[in-house]
Every structure is written in C-alpha cells, then in structure tokens.
Amino acid sequence: MSTTPRKSKPRTPRERMAARRARLRAQGLRPVQHWVPDLRNPKVLAKIRREIKMMAQHPENAAIDDWIESVYDWESWK
C-alpha cells in the first residue's frame, strides 16, 4: 500500500505574508513604509504646480544653476 503525502491546509493570506516577512527578516531585511504624493489627486498636482512656479521665480536661480554646474561631474554620466 502506497501512502500519499497529506496536503496541508491552505494558508490564509495573512499567514503567507507573515511567513514571507519572517523569511525576509531572516535575510537581515526590515520593512519600511514609504509615503509619496498621490499624483492622481488634482489638489496634489495643483500644489506641486504652484510650488514649481514659485521655485522658477526664485531670484537666485542663475547662481544656484551655476553652482550645480561647477560641482557636478557631468562626465561620469556619459
């Protein structure tokens, strides 16, 4: 008589996620949550556009651009 291995009870999504997190932690990783602007939200887009316009009108833009050009190694990106 051959014995077939018993199938284990299907795990819930919560149990699968807990096992995945345990494996990742065993690899020395830790969870980090990132919050980013929701670009689908019209209010967020309007705020970003307002801030961009204000930044474009900054009186020291030319000096800032000159400084960035002087310290940035553009050759390393070619």
Secondary structure, 3 states (H helix, E strand, C coil): CCCCCCCCCCCCHHHHHHHHHHHHHHCCCCCCCCCCCCCCCHHHHHHHHHHHHHHHCCCCHHHHHHHHHHHCCHHHHC
